[in-house]
C-alpha cells in the first residue's frame, strides 16, 4: 500500500458496520480513512495504518477535510440513535454529504440502506429508502445495497435478541415475533459492499441482499438460544402489544440504547424479502445460513478485546461472557484541577491506600466493600503503597486492567452484581495550565436485573463519584502547593 493508492473512506466508522468495515478493508490492502463524530470511539478500536478524522454530516464545515482525496466513500451513517426526529436529521445529513462529495471529486458513493416493502409506513424503513434517494439525486454516482438483519456482535437487532434469550426463559412477546426477514452474516454483508464498490457495472444500481433463509424473529431467537447453549425459550405472543408498546418494554430487558431499539421495533410491521438476483449476477457467493452466522459471530466476538481505551463490546470487558450485554451504560463526569496532569496522576497513585482512602466519602466506599464481602465478592484490601499502578494489580474491589502512566487508568470491578463494569480515568492538560480529569463509569448489564441495578444505583454512583473527583482534584492541588 502506498500514498498513490486510491483512498477509500468509511463514513460512520464508529457504527456497527463501519467499525467492522475498516479492518476488513485494511486486511485487503486498501488505503483507508475512517470518519466519525468522536475520535475517541475510533481510537479505542486500535486500528493501525488508518487515517482517522472527526467529521459530522450535520456540520458541513467538517466534511471537506474528511472527503479530500477520496475516491470511494462508504456512507454508513444514520441518526436513529439520536431519538425522535431522526428522519429529518438523516435527510439533512444525506444532502450535506452528497454536496460535499461532489465538491471533493469523489468518484463513487456506496450506501448501505435497509430492506423495505413498497410503501413502507414506518419511520425507520422509509427513512433508509429516502436517504438513498437523496444521495442519488446528487452528481456523484451511488450504489445502494439494501440489507435486513445482520448477524454479528454489535448489530442492534442481534443484540436485542441476545439479551432476550440469554435472560428470559419465558417471554410474553409482542406480535412482531411472527414477522420474518432474511438474516445475514456480517462477513457476507461486508463482502457484498466491497464487491459492489469495485465493479464499474454496479454504478447507479439499487441491490438487495440477505441470507439464504427467511425466518421469523421467534425462530431466530430459538436459534440464538441454541448458539448460547440455553434452553429453547418459551415464547408467548400477545396480539394486543403494538410495536410502540413493546419498544417501552424493551427498555427494561435489553442493553441496546433505547432510541435505537425503539426505532428498530417501530419498523417491525412488515415481512421483509431480499431479491438478490441482480446482486449475485455481479457478486456471486454462497451466504452462510443462520446457525453458521451465529457461530461465526460468537467466534469473532471472542477475539474482540480491549486496548488501552475502553472499547465498547470488548469481550474481556464483559467478563468473557456471551450473555452479558454488548452495549453498555455509562456515566461521564469531568473535573478541572489547578494541578498538572503529572501531579494529578501522582495523587491518583495513592488511590485506596490506607492513608488516602478514596479522597472523599471513604465510609461509603468501605460500606460497599463490606456489602460485597457479605455477598462473597472479591476484596483484595487497600493498596499497601502509593507507587505506580501495575496491570493485573488488585485492591479493594478493583483490578487494574490497563494503565498508560500519566494519562489513563482502566479499572475493572469485582463487585458481586448482575453484570460487568469498570471505571476509566483520563488526565489531560487544560488551557489554564492545570488538568482536566474525566471519569467514565461503565456498566454492561446482564438482563433485566443488571439494568435495574444500574438505574437504581445511578443517583448514588453520581454522588460518590463526583465527590471522588472533587477530592482527587483538591488533593492534587494541595500537593502542588506543599
N, C-alpha and C positions, 0 to 999 in steps of 0.2 A: 504494500500500500504506500502510495506516495502522494505528495501535495497536489499532483496533477490529476489524480483520480477523481471521478465525479463525486460530488458531495451529496449524500442523502440525508435528509432531515427527518427526524421523528418529532413531530409537534404534538405535545401531550405525553412526554416521556415519563412523567410520574404516575400516569394512569395505569390500569391493569395491563392492557395490551401494549402500551408504549414501553413500560419497563421490561417487558419480555422481548419486544421487537429490537431494542437497542443491542443487547448481547447477541441476538440471532443474526443481525446484520454484521456485527463485528466478527463473528465466527466465520462469516462468508468472505471476509477480507474487504468489506466495504469501508469507505471513509464516512464517518457518521458524526452528525451534530444532533445532540439531544436538547430539547427545549421544553421547559415547564415554567410554571409561575413561581415555584420555590426551588432555588438551587439546592437547599439542604436535602430535599427529598431525593434528588438525583445523586448528590454526593454520598448519601447513605448506601447507594447501590454498589459503590466501589468499582465503577467501570474504568477500565484502562484504555487510553488512546482515544477517548471520546471527547469531542468539543462540547462543553456544557454551557448553555446560555439561558438566562432568565428572560422570559417574554410572556405576554398575556394578550390573547387575541382581542380582548376587550379594551386594550390600551394600544392604539395604532402606532404610537411613537416607539414602542418596543419591538415592532415587527421587522423593520428594515434591517437592523443588525443581525437578527436571527435568520433572516432569509438570504442574506448576502452570499453570493457564490453557490447557492443551492441549485442542483439540477432536478432532483426528485424529492418531493415533500409528502410524507405520510401525515395526513390530518386525522388525529385520533382523539380529539377533544370533544367533550360535551359538558353541559352545565347542570346535569341532574343533581349532582351533589350539593349544589347551591340552594336547593329548595324551590319554593314557589316562584313562578315567573321564568323558569329555565328556558322555555321555547323562545321568548324574546331575546334572552341573552345568547342563545345559540344562533339566532338569525343575525344579530349584530356581529358576533364573532366570525361567522362564515363570510359576511360581506367584507369585514376588515381584512381577513386573511386572503380572500380572493384578490382584492385590490393590491395588497402589499406583495403578493406572489407575482402578480403581473409586472409590477414596477421593478421587482428584483430580477426578472428574467427567468423565473422558474419554468422548467420545460414540462413538468407533469405533476399533478396532484393525485395522490391515491387516498381515497376517503373510505373509511370503514363505517358503513351505516348498519341499519338493522332490518331484518325481515319484517314485512308488514303486508297485510291483506289490502286489497283495493278499498279505498275509502276508510282507512283506519281512523277510528274516532277517539283515540286516546292520545294524551299529550306526548307520552314517551315515543310511541311508534310514529306518529305523524311528524314530530319534530325531527326525528332522524331522517325521514324522507325529505322533508323540507330543506334541511341543511344541505343535502346532496344537490337539490335543485338550485340553491343559491350559489354553490360553488361552481356548478356547470354553467351558470349564467355569466361567469367571468371569462376573460380571454384565455386563461391557462387551461389546456386540456385536462380533463378529470377522468379518472377511472374510479367507479364506485363498486365496492363489494359489500353486499348485504348478508349479514350473518345473524343467527339466532343465539341460543345459549352456548356459551363457551365453557368447556370443562377444563378447569385448571385452578390451582390455588390462587386466590385473589379475585377471581371472577365473581361479581356480586351475586348473580343467580346461584352459582355453585356454592358460595359461602352461606347464603340463606338456607339452602337445603342441607348443607353440612351441619349448621347449628341446630336445625330442627331434629335431624335423625340421630345426632350424637347425644342428645339430652332429653328427647321426648319419645319414650317408647310407645305412648298412646297419644295420638294427635286428633283434636277436633279441628278440622281444617275447613277453609272456605272452598267454594265450589271450583275455584280455578285449578285445583289439583287434577281435574279431569281434562284440562286444556293440554294440547300436545304441541311438540316442537321437535326439530331435528338437532339434538345436541351435538356439538362438535369439539374435538380435541384442540387444545391451544396450538400445538405444533402444526396441525393441519391448516389452521387459520393463518398462521404466520407464513407458511409455505405458499398459500394461495395469494396472499397480499404481495409477497416479494415476487412471485411468478408473474403476476399481472403487471407489476411495476417495470419489469424488464422486457415486456413484449410490446413492440410498436403497434401491433394489430389490436391490442386491447383498448387503445385510446378512444375515449368518449363512451365506452361501454358501461352498462349497469349490470352487474353479475350477482348471482345468488349462490350461497354455499351453505352446506350443512353436513352433518354426519350421515352415515348410511341407514340410521334407524330413526323413526319418528316415535317418540314416547310421551306419555303423559307425565306431568310432574309427580304424580303418585308413584308411577313406575320408576322414575329417576330416583326418587327418594329411597325406594326399596333397594335399588341397585347400589346407591351410595352407602346404605347401611351394610350391604354385603362387603363393600370395599373397606369399611371401617371395622369389620368384624363384629358388628352389632346384630342383635335380633331384628328380624323383619318388623318394622313399626306397624302398629295398628292405626289405620287412617280412617277417620270417621268424617266424611264430608257433611257440612252444614249448608244447605242451599240458600238460607236467608243471609249468610255472611257475604256481603259485597266486597269487591276489591278495596274500596275505600275503608270499610270497617276492618278488613284483615290487615291493612297497612298499619293501623294503630296497634293491632295485636302483635305485629312483627317487631315493634319497638321493644316488646317485653321478652322476646325469645331469640333474637339474633343480634350479634355484634356489628353487623353491616351498618354503616352510617344511615341514620333514619331517613334523610331526604332521598338518598339513592334507593333504599329499599322501597320507599313509598312510590317513587316514580316507576320502578320496575313492576311492582304489584299492580299499579294502576293500568299497566299495559297488558295484563293477563286476562283479556276478554276473548281473544281470538286464537283459534288453532293456526299454527304457522307452518308453512311448507317452503321448501327450497327447491327451485328448479335449476339445477346446476349443469344442465346440458351444454349451454354455451361456454361456461367456465371450463368444464372438463375437456372440451374440444381444444382449448388453448393450454390448459394446465392439467394434464392427465395425472391422476393419482388415486389410490385406494385409501380412503379415510378410515381411521380407527373407529371401531364400534364403541358403545357407551362404556361397557365394563373395562375394556382396554384403555380407554381415555381416562377413566377414574384411576386405574392402577398407575398410569403414566403421570397423572397429576400428583399423586402421593409420592411417587419416586422422585419427581422433580422437587417437591416440597422439602424432602429430607436433605436435599443439597442446598437449600436456600438458607444460608447462615448470615449472621451479622458481621459487620466490620467494626470500625471504631466509632460509628454512629448508630443510633437506634434505627434499625431497618424494619419497617412495618411488615409483619407477617413472617419474619425470620424464625426458622424452626427452633433454634436454640433459645430464643427469647420467649418462646411459648412452651418451654419445658419439654421439647421434643415430643409433643403430643398432637396427634391429628384432631383430637376432639376439642382442643382449645381454639377459640375464635381467631381467625386470621386477622381480622380488623380489630384494632384496639381502641380503647377510650384514652383520652389524655387530658391532663390539666397542665397548662403552661403558666408559670409565674416568673416575674422578672424584677430585679432589684439593682440599683446603681450604688456603687460604693466609691468613696474617695480613694481607697487603696488601689494600687496597681493590680493587674491580674496575677502577677507573680506573688505579691503579698497576700492576696485573697486565697491563692492556691495553698500557700504555706499554712494559712489558717485552717483551710479545709482539711489539710492532712491531720489536723487534730480532731477530726470528726469522731465522736463516740469514744474518746479516751476517758479515763476516769476523771480527769481534770475538767474537761470542757463539756461533757455530755453532748447534747445536740444544739448548743448555743442558745437555746430557748425552750421553754416548756418541757424541760427534761423529765419531770414527774410523769407527764402524759406518755412520752416515749417509753419510759420504764413500765408504766401500767400496761401498755400494748404488748411489750415484751413478755410481761408476766402472763397475760392472757394467752399469748402464743405458746408459752411453755405448758400451760394447762391443757391446751389442745394438742400437746405433744409435737409442737413445731420446733424447728431447729433454733438454737440460740447459742452463738459462739462466745457471748460475753463481750465486754467492751474492748476496744483496741488497747494494747498494752504500751504502745509507743505512738509518737506523732510523726513518724518518718514517712517516706514515700509509700504510696499505695502499690500493691503488687497484685497482678491479675490472679484470681483464684483465692485471694485472701478473704477470710470471713470475719465478721464482727457483728455483734447483735444479731439481727435477723437479715443481714445483708451479705452478699457475696460480690466482690469486685469482679465485674465481667470484662470491662475494657477500661484502659486508662491511657490518656495522652497527657503526660505531665505538663502542668501549667495551663491546660486548655480544656480537657473534657474528662469526666468520670462517669462511667455507667455502672450502676449497682443493680443487682437482681435481688428480689425479695424472696425470703424463705418462709414468709408468714403462711400459716395454715389458712387457706382461703380458697374459694371456688374459682380459681383461675391462676394466671401467671402475670407478674408485673415487675416493675422496677422503676428506677429513678435515674435521669440523665441530667448532669450538672455541667454547664458550659460557662467558661470565663472568656470574655473578650474585652479589649481596651475600648474605652469610650472617648468621645471628643474632648472631654474635660480633663483627661489625664488619669482618670480613675478606671474603673472596670464595670462592665455590665455582666451581672450574674443571672443566668437563665436556668430555671429548674423545670423539667418536664416530668411529671408523674405519668407512667404508662401502665395500662391495665388491659390484659387480654382475657375476657370473661369466659367461663365455662358454663354456657347455658343461662337459664333464667336466674339461677341463684348468683351467678357471677355478675350479672347485670344489676340485680338488686343490691348486692354488696357494694358495687361502685356508686350507685346513685344514693344509697342510704348514708354512706360514709363520705360522700363528696364534701359536705359542709365542714366536717371535722378535719378532713385532709387539707382543705383550703386554709383553715385557721392555723393548723400546726405547721404547714409548710411555709406559709407567709411569715410566721414567727421565726422559723428556722432561717429563712433568707435574711430577715432583718437582723437576727442575731449574728449570722455569718458576716454580713456587711459591717455591722458595728464592731465585731471582734477584730476584723481585718483592719479597719480604720484605727482602732485603738493601738494595735500592734505597730502600725505605721508611725504613730505619734510617739510611741515609747522608745 
